[in-house]
Amino acid sequence: MTTFPADVIAGVTGHMNGDHADDNLLIARAFGAPEASASRMVGVGPESGVWLVSEPSGERELTVPWPSGAIAERPEIRREVVALYRAACERLGIEPREEHEEPSAAGHRAHHGAHGRHGAEAPGGADLAQGEPEPVAGEKPFSVVIRESSWGDHSDSEGASFMEDIMRGRGSLQDYIDLVAQHFFMYEALEAAAERFAEDPAFAPFHRDALLRMPALEADLAHLIGADWRARIAAVPATAAYAERIREVTEEGWVAGVVAHHYTRYLGDLSGGQMIARRVAKQHGLDREGVAFYDFAELGSLTDFKNEYRLALDELGTRLDEVERQRVLDEVRRAYAFNTAVFVDLGRAKAAA
């Protein structure tokens, strides 16, 4: 029987857990786990998808058959996941989101266009100061365009088995510590950028002080490694390149480019990151100490914040011309590529140890 390669499975589950955590929960509640409090996609097969669900009695895997029957091609996975989401909404009496309507020919062209254009030149951040153009009738919100255009990038992950092991409880405590260390270098650059643009009206809607992760990262590393943690961690090459790219975008003064990296990191941590925290804490006996990075309690409702964030992305999209919008999409895809490369490097370093 046909099976999907590990990189495709890791990519699809990474996308679902990063951008569609709420959908995962709906699917679980509709198809066999009505009392689920959390759900994370952990497997993709030709006959079904697999979710790890948290219930009052504990965690278990839930297998849900694809609505259309067996599949064999990667593009079919998205079709079946969307069909499951819509069926879940129908069962639970919930109105499905607009972006899960069947894609139009125009949307299909837009999706492939996002994968085919890179490095479009435009004055850094210049369009953010322009007046807001009238939206095109029927035009997709920018947050939806970003999500759909980066779908394939979640699947290009030959080394994502490193993260898959952590998410499925197979990784060691050292694996988790190595991941936390890489987060330190990423957020050192990202939060320096946030500080620089904190007073910029174009950036302000995206960032709150409650998002800042550096204090939590420092506390986690001190707990996991010891007081001398700073001297005992190092960035893998992909992390160093990732942080350097964030600094380049910051120095350029390209606010929308900083938003691209901000979106990719923080919304992933607010979504799939929450399941990672629960899994790691349970596996390694950690309380808040050691997983404080994933504690966003000061934000209040994470769902409300994410919805507000997506509305801010939609507003940003109305202020950018076509070239600049494409440039932002390319930067989001670049951020996903950096994250994938980090997992690859961590996997290589583990294998060589």
C-alpha positions in Angstrom: 0.0 0.0 0.0 1.2 3.5 -0.8 2.6 5.5 2.2 3.6 9.1 2.4 7.3 10.0 2.9 8.3 11.1 6.4 9.0 14.7 5.2 5.5 15.1 3.7 3.9 13.7 6.9 6.1 16.0 9.1 5.3 19.0 6.8 1.5 18.5 6.8 1.4 17.9 10.6 3.6 20.9 11.2 1.3 23.1 9.1 -1.8 21.8 10.8 -0.4 22.2 14.3 1.1 25.6 13.5 -1.7 27.3 11.6 -4.8 25.1 12.2 -4.7 24.1 15.9 -8.3 25.1 16.4 -9.3 23.0 13.3 -7.5 20.0 14.9 -9.7 20.3 18.0 -12.9 20.6 16.0 -12.0 17.5 14.0 -11.3 15.5 17.2 -14.5 16.6 18.9 -16.6 15.8 15.9 -15.0 12.4 15.1 -14.6 10.4 18.3 -13.3 12.7 21.1 -16.2 15.0 22.1 -14.5 15.9 25.4 -11.1 16.7 23.9 -9.4 19.8 25.3 -6.6 19.7 22.9 -5.7 18.0 19.6 -2.6 17.7 17.6 -2.2 16.1 14.2 0.6 13.4 14.4 0.1 11.2 11.4 -1.0 11.1 7.8 -1.7 7.8 5.9 -3.4 6.8 2.7 -6.6 5.8 4.6 -6.8 8.3 7.4 -5.3 11.1 9.5 -4.1 10.6 13.1 -4.5 13.1 15.9 -3.2 13.0 19.5 -6.0 14.2 21.7 -6.1 15.2 25.3 -9.2 14.2 27.2 -10.1 14.2 30.9 -8.9 10.6 31.1 -5.5 11.4 29.5 -4.0 11.4 26.0 -4.7 8.9 23.2 -4.4 8.7 19.4 -7.5 9.2 17.3 -7.6 7.9 13.8 -10.1 9.5 11.4 -10.8 8.1 7.9 -10.5 10.4 4.9 -14.0 11.4 3.7 -13.3 10.5 0.0 -11.6 7.2 0.8 -7.9 6.2 0.2 -5.5 8.8 -1.3 -2.1 8.5 -2.8 -0.9 11.9 -3.8 0.3 14.8 -1.6 -2.1 17.4 -3.0 -5.0 15.1 -2.0 -4.1 15.5 1.7 -5.1 19.1 1.8 -8.4 18.3 0.1 -9.2 15.6 2.6 -8.2 17.7 5.6 -10.4 20.6 4.4 -13.3 18.1 3.8 -12.8 16.8 7.4 -12.9 20.3 8.8 -16.1 21.2 6.9 -17.7 17.9 8.0 -16.7 18.6 11.6 -18.2 22.1 11.4 -21.4 20.6 10.1 -21.6 18.0 12.8 -20.9 20.5 15.5 -23.2 23.2 14.1 -20.4 25.7 13.4 -20.2 27.9 10.4 -16.9 27.1 8.5 -14.4 29.8 7.7 -14.5 31.4 4.3 -11.0 30.2 3.3 -12.2 26.6 3.4 -14.6 27.2 0.5 -13.6 25.2 -2.6 -10.6 27.1 -4.2 -11.4 29.1 -7.3 -9.3 29.1 -10.4 -8.1 32.5 -9.5 -7.1 31.3 -6.0 -5.3 28.4 -7.5 -3.3 30.7 -9.8 -2.5 32.9 -6.8 -1.2 30.0 -4.8 1.1 28.8 -7.5 2.3 32.3 -8.2 3.4 32.6 -4.6 5.7 29.6 -5.1 7.1 30.9 -8.3 8.3 34.4 -7.5 11.2 35.2 -5.1 13.2 38.3 -4.3 10.8 40.9 -5.8 12.4 44.3 -5.3 10.5 47.1 -3.6 11.5 49.9 -1.4 11.7 48.5 2.1 8.5 49.4 4.0 7.7 52.2 1.7 4.2 51.0 0.9 3.2 50.8 4.6 2.9 54.6 4.7 0.6 54.9 1.7 -3.1 55.4 1.9 -5.4 52.3 2.1 -6.6 51.2 -1.3 -10.1 50.0 -1.8 -10.2 46.2 -1.5 -11.0 44.2 -4.6 -14.4 42.6 -4.5 -14.1 38.9 -3.5 -10.4 39.3 -2.7 -9.2 36.9 0.0 -8.0 38.4 3.3 -4.2 38.7 3.4 -4.0 36.3 6.4 -5.7 33.6 4.3 -3.4 34.3 1.3 -0.3 33.9 3.6 -1.6 30.7 5.1 -2.5 29.1 1.7 0.7 30.3 -0.1 2.9 28.8 2.5 1.2 25.4 2.7 3.8 23.5 0.6 6.6 25.0 2.7 5.6 23.0 5.7 6.2 19.9 3.7 9.7 20.5 2.6 11.3 19.1 5.7 13.8 16.3 5.3 15.0 16.8 8.8 11.7 17.4 10.5 11.9 13.9 12.2 13.8 15.8 14.9 10.7 17.8 15.8 8.4 14.9 15.2 10.3 12.9 17.8 9.8 15.7 20.3 6.1 16.1 19.5 5.4 12.4 19.8 7.3 11.9 23.0 10.3 10.1 21.5 12.8 12.8 21.8 15.3 13.0 24.7 15.5 15.8 27.3 18.7 16.9 25.5 16.8 17.2 22.2 14.4 19.6 23.9 17.2 21.5 25.5 18.9 21.9 22.1 15.7 23.2 20.7 15.3 25.8 23.5 18.9 26.9 22.8 18.1 27.6 19.2 15.0 29.5 20.2 17.2 31.8 22.3 19.2 32.9 19.3 16.1 33.3 17.1 14.2 35.4 19.6 17.3 37.5 20.5 17.1 38.8 16.9 13.4 38.9 16.6 12.7 40.8 19.8 15.5 43.3 19.0 13.5 44.0 15.8 10.3 44.3 17.8 11.9 46.8 20.1 13.2 48.9 17.2 9.7 49.1 15.6 7.6 49.2 18.8 6.4 52.8 18.2 5.8 52.3 14.5 2.0 52.4 13.8 2.5 49.8 11.1 4.0 47.3 13.6 2.2 48.1 16.8 -0.9 46.1 16.1 1.2 42.9 15.9 3.2 43.1 19.1 2.4 43.3 22.8 4.8 43.2 25.7 3.1 39.9 26.8 4.5 38.3 23.7 8.2 38.8 24.7 9.9 35.4 25.1 13.5 36.3 26.1 12.9 36.4 29.9 11.2 33.0 29.7 13.9 31.5 27.5 16.6 32.7 29.9 14.7 31.2 32.8 14.2 27.9 31.0 17.8 27.6 30.0 19.0 28.3 33.6 16.7 25.6 34.8 17.5 23.1 32.1 21.3 23.7 31.9 22.5 25.7 34.9 23.7 29.2 35.7 26.4 29.0 33.1 23.9 28.2 30.3 25.1 31.1 28.1 28.6 29.7 27.8 27.2 26.2 27.0 24.9 26.9 24.1 25.6 27.7 20.4 23.6 28.3 17.3 23.6 25.7 14.6 24.4 27.2 11.2 20.8 27.4 10.1 19.9 29.3 13.3 22.7 31.7 12.8 21.6 32.4 9.2 18.0 32.8 10.4 18.9 35.4 13.0 21.1 37.2 10.5 18.3 37.4 8.1 16.0 38.9 10.7 18.7 41.5 11.5 19.1 42.3 7.8 15.4 42.9 7.4 15.5 45.1 10.6 18.4 47.1 9.4 16.7 47.6 6.0 13.8 49.2 8.0 11.3 46.8 6.2 8.5 46.6 8.7 6.4 44.2 6.7 9.4 41.9 6.5 9.7 41.9 10.2 6.0 41.1 10.5 6.6 38.1 8.2 9.1 36.6 10.7 7.0 37.7 13.7 4.0 35.9 12.3 5.8 32.7 11.5 7.3 32.4 14.9 4.8 33.7 17.4 1.6 32.2 15.9 3.3 28.8 15.7 4.3 29.1 19.3 0.8 30.2 20.3 -0.8 27.2 18.4 1.2 24.0 18.0 3.7 25.1 20.6 1.1 24.6 23.3 0.9 20.9 22.6 4.7 20.7 22.5 4.8 22.2 26.0 2.3 19.7 27.4 4.0 16.8 25.8 7.5 17.8 27.0 6.4 18.7 30.5 4.6 15.3 30.9 7.5 13.3 29.4 10.3 14.9 31.3 8.5 15.9 34.6 8.8 19.7 34.0 6.4 22.2 35.7 6.4 25.7 34.4 10.1 25.8 34.9 11.7 24.6 31.7 8.6 25.2 29.5 7.9 28.9 30.5 8.7 29.8 26.9 5.3 28.4 25.9 3.3 30.2 28.7 1.4 33.1 27.2 -1.1 33.5 30.0 -0.5 37.2 30.1 -2.0 37.5 26.7 -5.4 36.3 27.9 -7.4 34.3 25.4 -5.0 33.0 22.8 -7.8 32.4 20.3 -8.9 36.1 20.6 -5.3 37.3 20.2 -4.8 35.1 17.1 -8.0 36.4 15.6 -6.9 40.0 16.2 -3.5 39.2 14.8 -5.0 37.9 11.6 -7.2 40.9 11.3 -4.1 43.1 11.6 -2.5 41.0 8.8 -5.6 41.6 6.6 -5.3 45.3 7.3 -1.6 45.3 6.4 -2.5 43.6 3.1 -4.8 46.4 2.1 -1.9 48.8 2.5 0.5 47.0 0.2 0.6 46.9 -3.5 0.9 43.6 -5.4 4.7 43.6 -5.6 5.0 44.3 -1.9 2.4 41.7 -0.9 4.4 39.2 -2.9 7.5 40.2 -1.3 6.0 39.6 2.2 4.7 36.2 1.0 8.2 35.3 -0.1 9.6 36.3 3.3 7.1 34.2 5.1 8.2 31.2 3.0 11.8 32.1 3.7 11.1 32.1 7.4 9.5 28.6 7.1 12.6 27.4 5.2 14.9 28.7 7.9 12.9 26.8 10.6 13.0 23.6 8.6 16.8 24.1 8.1 17.2 24.4 11.9 15.5 21.1 12.4 17.8 19.5 9.8 20.9 20.9 11.5 19.7 19.7 14.9 19.0 16.3 13.5 22.5 16.2 11.9 24.2 17.3 15.1 22.3 14.7 17.1 23.4 12.0 14.6 27.0 13.1 14.8 27.1 13.2 18.6 
